[in-house]
Each structure stands twice: as structure tokens, then as C-alpha cells.
């Protein structure tokens, strides 16, 4: 498939675990409410932002993208939908760093989620690729 070779794609690896939906909701409902949840989001985005700066330096997408997430957990304790909530933090960080222009429908064609277990090296692997035929404006 000749055209496939021309599609830009980049990989980002974020070590460790990101907050899941349950942790975020618990933080919002706690004594410090929205402040604790906001601090949790900011801390996650700081880690993600650092990884973007070191691994995706100078990468900018101007066409729509497809984002493939592989969530690698230390065990199977957290539900998959709880884990994948963290894509919100990742996509916001990609926009903040200028890798993506925005995280709306016009800029992200779709995304996929896969899950694996690695007790010694939990992480999130993110592959971003230009959407083929993605000349939408």
C-alpha cells in the first residue's frame, strides 16, 4: 500500500498510570472538591506535557488525525472505561503543546483503545497518525 507509507505517524509513551475516571470523580466529590480535581488534572497534564516535549519535539499536525491508545496497566483492577478517561488529559496536552490544533471533531477523526497488562512497566502508548483522505478543513 504505497499511500500508507506517506502517512505521518508518531509515537508517544507516557510512563506510569494516569488518573482514571473514578479517581477524578472521587477528587471532585471530596472535601476540597473541584480544587483537588483541578490539581490532579494539572499534575497529569504536566507529566504528559513533559513527555510530549521530549518525544514529539517539533511535531505539528495540520490535517485530521487518528489516535491509537494502548493502555498498559500493572493489573486488571481498573475498568477499561475508567482507564481510558485519561485520553481527555492527553488530548488537552497535545493541543496545549501545539501538536494538534484542537481536539474537536474537525481535528480528531477517531481514536482506538487497546489494553494490556505489564506489572513491571505500566504506561500509555499513543500513536498519532494523519487520517488518510483527511483533507477536511
N, C-alpha and C positions, 0 to 999 in steps of 0.2 A: 504494500500500500504506500505509494510514493508520497501522497499528500500528508500522511501521518508523520513522516519524518520532519516536516517543516513546522509542525505544531510546537509552539513554545511550551515547555513544561518545566517546573521547578519543584524541588522537594524541600520541605521544612520539617525538622524534627524538634519537638518540644519535650525535654526530659521530665520525668515525674508525672504526677497526677494534677489535673486541673479540677477546680471545684465543680461538682455536679449540681443538678437542679435541687436536690434535697438539701444539700449544704447551703446553697444560696437562699432558698426559702426559709430554712431554719434561722439563718443570719438576719433576714428581713423581719422575722417574727419575734426575734429576741429582744432583750431589754434595750439594746442600742438601735434596734430597728434598721431603718434604711442606711444609717451611717456605717454599720458593720458590713452590710451587704455591698455598699459602695466601695468600702475599703477592700473587701475581698475581690471585687471586680478589678479594682485598680492594681492590686498586687498581682493578680493573674495576668493582666494586660502588660504590666511592667516586665514580667518574665518572658511573655510571648514577644513583646517588642524587642527585647534584647536578642532573642533567637532570630527574629526577622532581620535585625541589623547585621548580625554576624553571618547569617546563611543566605540572605536574599539581597545583599547589598546591590543597589542599582537596578533591581528588577522592578519593572513597571508594566502593567497590563493595560492596554487601551481598548481591547476588544473583550467581549464576554468570556467568562471562564467557567470551567467545571472544576470543582474542588473535591478531591477524594481524601476522606479522612480514614485513618486506621487508628483506632483507639486500643492501645495495648495496656491492659490492666495487670496488676500483680495477682489478681484472683477474680472470681466471678461474683463477688459480693454485691457490687452495684449493678442496678438495672441498666440496660443499654440506652434507653431513652434518657435516663438520669445522666449518664456519662456524656452523651452526645450534645447535651445542653451547652457544653463549653464551646461549641462551634461559634456561639454568639461572641464570646470573648476573642476568639481567633480572628473572625471576620472583622470585627471592630478594630482590632490591632492592625490587620492588613490594610485597612482603609487609612487609619491614622499614620501608618508608615509610608503611605503613598504607593504601595504595591498594587492596590485596587483603587479605582476612582470612587467607588461606592459599593455598598453591599446589597443593593436593591435588585429587583427583577431584571433591570436593564444590563447589569454588570455580572451577575452570577446566574448562569443558565440553569445549572442544577448542581447538586452535590451527592456524594455517596458516603455511606458509613459502613466500615467493616470493623470487626472486633477480634482481638486475640488476647492471650494471657502469656505474660512473661514475668514471673515472680522477681527476677533479679534486675530487670530493666524496663519498668513501666514507662510509657511515653506516648506521645501522639505524633503520628507521621502524617503530614499533609502534603499532597501532591496537587499543584495548581497547574492547569493546562488551558491554553486557549481553546475555546469552543470552535470546533470545525464548522465552517459556514457561519461563524459568528460575526458577521459584518453589521449587525444591528446597531443602531445608534439611539 
